[in-house]
Amino acid sequence: MSYQRNRKTKIVATLGPASSTREMVKKLFEAGADIFRLNFSHGTHADHQERIAIIREVEKEVGRPIGVFADLQGPKLRLGTFRDGAIEIEKGMRITLDSNPEPGTQQRVYLPHPEVMEVLDAGADILLDDGKVHLTVTRRGADFVETEVVAGKRLSDRKGVNLPNVLLKASVLTPKDRKDLEAAIAMGVEWIALSFVQRPDDVAEARKLIDGRAKVIVKLEKPSAIEFLDPIIDLSDAVMLARGDLGVEIPAEKVPAVQKRVVRASRRAGKPVIIATQMLESMISAPRPTRAEASDVATAIYDGTDAVMLSAETASGDYPLEAVSIMDRIANDVEKDELYRKIMDAEHPDPDNTPSDAITAAASNVATTIGAAAIVNYTTSGSTALRTARERPTVPILCLTSSNAVARRLQMSYGVYPVHTEDVDNFGDMVKKAVRLAEEHKIAGKNQRVVITAGVPFGTPGATNILRIAWVE
């Protein structure tokens, strides 16, 4: 089977207790999952290693590259515990957050994050339990902050802490993250996702640690990251808009505009972008999504995202297979809409002043003009396929590469159908192989044309300088 999708938008599925058997991983792939996420906030290294082994078995069985990324937990802030498990609160009530690890009371609770104490000045807002509780800082001491309740009814053990408009000085890579990062790279993941990035320096620090052994996905979930959006994207290899924590720290009405801005900026930079969090949330326990959720997925696709992601829906939900299937159907329907194509064509990023960009931009135009069945890229690093995907062409992008890692990574990118194949020695062989593989993988049929791009000399990254039109005979 070619496993060619009828859509160009990719689907990311998170693996977890509900989806870690070989049978389920294969079914998820066949239903439409293009790349799998491993959430290192949960599970052991042994759990993740076993899941990767299963993915590689399925990959071999289906004959298609499958990408994997490790999502690091990052500096997740949480309160301590309460003596009775929870307290009732009301507006105007005073609560002290301090460094005392004893169980909390009606008057105080442990905040095990000294780096937070350092930056919370009077007037700063603290949001707890995904924004259900709102505190304002009234006074800061050496090892405590006094707060007043602005809103909320109840506060219980270990609830998450969000700090809108507060820039923490600590590294986004915790000691746990550093261990997880090394373990994930040793397991052979293609991507490392960085959580709670605040500024470009956070990405630079992680890149130095990773040292080219994997590609970097930057998760945008802090308002400060949006302020530094362009330099952060420049330092990343892909971007994920994680709307859960971001939606707590900025007003909900601003999230849709931020989503569109992030997708446009990522596409302009030629970096894959994933829209994530709560996309089909109700399907954790229901076999069908709400209409609002279906619209949310559709909106991300109309925005032009490379990929949409499922989290708990596939990791721990009751209907993981159904969640992937409905997301696949939504993407298919949206991409068939005439309005979708008009939106994709309305804004094309200007090509860089290089032969490679000129060729890839021309390939999309030529394919549309002559009614070609596909664009075929020969690529060593994957950069040609990324630049072609930036154009959001009307036809599939068949990417031929001699690197298995590159083929797996390109499963993240819009419209790219990667094939791992041996290098060619000359131009004639290149054209023959492109035509043959396009037909074998059912990308193009007899008497159809394909637009081929490649670089001469062969095997030189970023040297795309040839465009050729060929017939499938």
N, C-alpha and C positions, 0 to 999 in steps of 0.2 A: 504494500500500500504506500501511496505517496504521502498521505496525511497532510495534503495541502488544505489549508483552511479557505473557506469562502470569504473570509474577512481579512482585513489588513491589521486591525487593532489586535494586540496580543493580550493574553490572559495570564495573570500570575496567580497561582494557588498556593496557599500556605499549608504545609503538612503538619500534622499533629496526631493526637490519639485517635481521631476519627478517620484518618486517611494515611496510615503508615504501613498497610499491608501491600505486598507486591500487586495483588489483584486490584486494590483500590487505586494505587498510583497509576497503573496502566489504564484503568477505566477513566481516571481524571484526564490523562493525556489524550485518550481517544475522544473524550467529550469536548476537549478544546483547550486544556491547560497547556501553555507553551513553555512556561518556566516555573520552577518551584522555589518557594521561600521557606527557609528554616529559621524559626524564631528562637534566638538564643536567650530570650527572657525566660523560656520554659525548657524543660528537658535537660538531660545530661549529654555530655559529649558522645557517649556510647549510643544514645538514642539517635543523635544526628548522623553519626557515622553509619549506623544501620540504614537510615533513610537514604543516604547518598548511595550506598551500595545497591539498594533496591532500584533507585532511579537509574543507575548505570546498567543494571540488568534489563530494565524496561527499555532503555535507550538502545541497547544491543538487539533486543527482540524486535522492536519496531523499525529499526534502521534509520532513526532520525536523531539529530543532536538535541539534547534537552539541557537547558541552563539551570543552574542552582545558585541562589545567593543566601548568604548568612546575614541575618538582621541582628546587629548587636543591641543589647539592652540600653546602653547609655546610662547617664546619671539620673535614673528615675527617682524622684523625691517622694518620700512618704513620711507620714506621721508615725509615732510609736503607737503603743496600745493604751487602752483605758482599763481602769480597775474593774469596771463592770461590763467591759466590752463596748460600751457606747455611752454618750451623754446626750441629753436633750438641750437644745440651745434656742435662743431667741434674739431678735434684733436688740442691739444696745448692750448685750452681755459682754463681759470682759474675759478674755482667755489669754494666758501667757504660754508662749512656745519657748521651751528652754532645753538645756543640755543635760537635764537629769533623766537618766534612763528608767526611773521608777514608773510604774503604770500611771496613766493620767487620771485626773479628777475633773470635777466641774469647773475648776479654776485654772488648771494647767495641763499641758501634755508635752511629751518628749518630741523634739524635732532633731533627729540624728544627722544633721547636715550643718556643721559649723560654717561652711562656705556660704550658706544662705544667710546666717546671722550677720555676716560681715557686710552685706549689701542691702539689707532691709532698713531703709530710713523711714522716719515718720511720714505717713501718707501713702506708703506703698501698699498695693493690693495683694492679698493672698487668696487664691482660689483653691478649695479643697473638694475632693470627691467629684471630679469632673465638673467643677463649677457650681455644684449644688449648695456649697457653703462659701460665703464671701466674707473675708476678714479685712480690716484695714489696720495697719501698724500705727500705734499711737506713741510708742517709745521704744528705743533700742538700748539694751545694756550690753555688758561684755559678753555674756553667754545666754541672753534671753531677748525676746521681743514681746512687748505687751500689745495686744490687739483688741479691737472692738468688732463685734459681729454686725455686719451690714445686712446679711440675709442668710437664711438657713434654719433648719428645724432639728437636725440630728447629725451627730458626728460619731463615727465608729472607728474601730481599730484599722491601722495601716492604710488609711485613705491617702490617695495621691495628692501631691502639692504642685500647683502651678503658680508661676510668678510672672504675670504680665508686665512687660516693659522693664524687666530686671535682667541685667546682663551679669551672669555668674563668671567669676574669675577662674574657676576650676576647669580642668581639661574635660572634654566630653568623653574621653576614653578612661573609664574606670579601671581599676586593677582586674576586675572580672572581665571587662571588655578586651583587655590586652591578652589575657589567657584564651578567651574565646576566639579572638582574631587569629592567633597562631594555630589553634586547634582547627579552625575552619579552613585555613589555607592548607594545612597538612592534609585535610580531608579532600581537597581538590575542588573547592567551590570556585566559580568564575567571578563572583561579585562579593564585596563586603559592603553592607549598608550601615552608615553611621547615623546614630540617633541623637536628637536634640542638638544638632549643629547650631551654633550661634553666630559665628563669624568666619571669615576665610582662613584665619590661623588654625581653626579646629580641623579643617580639611587638610591643610598643609601638614599638620602634625601626623594625621592618620596616613597620608600618602607616604610620608617618610618611613613609618613603621611597616607599611605594606610592601614598599620597595618594589613595585612592579609585579608582585606575585599574584595579584588579583586586581580587578577594576573596582572603582569606588562609586557607590550610590550614596548621594547625600540626601538625607531625609529632612524635609522642610517642615518643622513643627513648632518653631519658635518665631515670634514676631521679629526678633532681631535678624534672623536669617533672611527674612523677606526684605529687610532694609539693605542687606548686603547681597541681594539676589544675583546680580550679574557676575561679580567676582567669585562668588561661591560656585555658580554654574561653570565658570571658566576652569576652576580647579577640580571639578568633578568629572566623572565619566558618564553618569546618569543621575537623574533626579527623581525623588519620590515626594509627592505632596501628601504628607500624612495628616489628614484633616482632623483627626481626633483631638490631640493635644492642641494643635493650632486653633481649632474651633472653640476651645475653652479660653485661650488667652487673647483672642481677638473677637470682636462682636460677630455673631453668627451671620449677620447680613453682609459682612465684608468677605466671607470665605469664597463665594462664587466668583467675585471679581479677582481675588487673589489667584484662584485656580486658573482663570483665563490668562492672567498675566504670567504665571509660572509656565504654562504650556507654551505660550508664544515665545517667551524668552528661551526656553529649552530648545524649541524647534529652531529658532534663529541661530542658536549656538551649535546645532547639529548633534545634540545630546538626547538620548532616549529619556522620556518622562513617563512616570507611573502615577496614576491617580488612585489613592488608597483610603481605606478606613470606612467602615460602616456602609459599604456600597449596597449589600443585600443583607443587612443585619438581621432582619426578621427571619431569614432562612436558616438561622442557627436552630430554630425550633419549628419552623413552618415550611411546608413543601413548595410554597409560592411566595414571591416577593410582594411587597406593597406596590401600588402604582407610583408612589413617590420615589421608592427605591429604583424601580425600572427607569423612571425619568432621570434620576441622578446618574445612573450608569450611561444612559443615552446622552446626557448633557456633556459628560466627560469625553465621549466619543465625538460629538459635534464640535467640541473645543479643539479636537485634533490630537489628543493624547496618543502616545505610542502604546500604552498598556493600561489595563485596569486590574485591580488586585482584590482578591478575596482573602480575608484573614481568618477570624473564628468560624466563618461560614464553612470552610473546608477543613480547618484544623481540628475543631471540636464540635461542630454542629451535627445535627441529625440528618441533614440532607446535603452532604458535600457534592455528590455527583449532580444533583438537581441544580445546585447553585452555579456550577460551571456551565451546565447545559443552558440555563436561562440567560447567563451572561453572554454566551456564544450566540444565542438567538437574537438578543438585543443588539449586539454589535453587527450581526449580519443585516438586520432590518435597517438600522441607521445608515449603514454604508450604501444601501441600495437607494436611499432617499436622494432625489435630485438636489435638495437643499444642502445635503452634506457635501456633495461634490462642489457646489458653488462656494461653500464656506472654505473648503480646502484650497480652492483655486483663487480665492479672493486676496490672499496674502502669501506671497512667496518670498522667503528671505533672500536678500541680495547675495549672489555668490561672491566668495572671496576672489581676489584678483590673482587666481592661479589657474594653470591649465587643468588641473584635476577638477576644480569646482566648475569651470566652464564646460568641461565634458559631461559631468554628471547632471548639470542643469539642462544641457542640450538633450541629453538622453531622454529625460522625461518629456520634453516637448516633442521630440521626434517620435517617441512611442505613441503619444496621443495622436499626432498628425497622421501617421501611417496606419494606425490601428493595430499596432504590434501586440502580440500576446503577452510579452514580458520584457523586462530589462534584465540582462545578465551581466553581473559584475564578477570579474576576477579580482580577488583581493588577498593580500598577505596579512594586513593588520586589521581589516574590517572598516577602515576609514572611508573607502569608496562607497561601501554599502550604507554607512551612516549619512554620508552627504547625499546619496540618492534618496534615502528615506526622508531626508529633510524636505525634499520637493513634494512629498505626498503624492506620488504618481498614481495614475488610474489603474496601472497594471502591477502584477506581482514583481518583486525584485528577487531573481534567482541569484544567490550569492555563492560562488564557488571559491573555496579556500582550502589550502593544504593544512591549516591549523584546526585541530579539533576544538581547542579552547575558543578560538575566534568564532567558529560555527555555533558553539553553544551560547556564547555571549550575544550573538546577533539574533537569537530568538526573542530578545527583548524589543527589537526595533520594528517599527511600523512597516508592514508589507514585505519584510525580508523572509525569504525561504532559503535558509542556509544549507549547503551541501558540502560535506567534507570529502575532498577528492585530491588526488595527486597533482602536483604541478605539471605544467606543459612546457615543452622545450621551444616551441616556435609558434608563430602567428597562425599558420594553417591548422595546426593541431588544436590550438585554442578555439578556433571557430567551430571545428568539427565536434569537439567535446561539449561546447556550450549548447549546440543544437541537439546533440544526442541526449544530454542530461535533461534539457528542457522537455523533450518528448518523453523520456523515461519517467520523469516525475510528474507527468501530466500537467506541466505548466504551459506547454504549447503543443498543438497538434499539427498534423500534416497540412502543408500549404499555408501555414501561418508564419509570420515573421517575428524575429526577436531582435532587440537592440542590444549590442554587446559593447561593454566598456572594459578596457584593460590598460595596463601600463607596460611599456617597453623601455628598458630591459625588464623581463619578467622577474618577479620576486622582489622588486624594489618598493617598499612601502611608500604610499602617497605619490606614486609616479604615474597616475592615470593620464594617458595622453592619446588614447585611440578610441574612436567610436565606429562601430561597424554594424551594418544591417545584414541579417542573414535569414534565409528561408529554411523552414523545416520541410525536408523533402520526403 
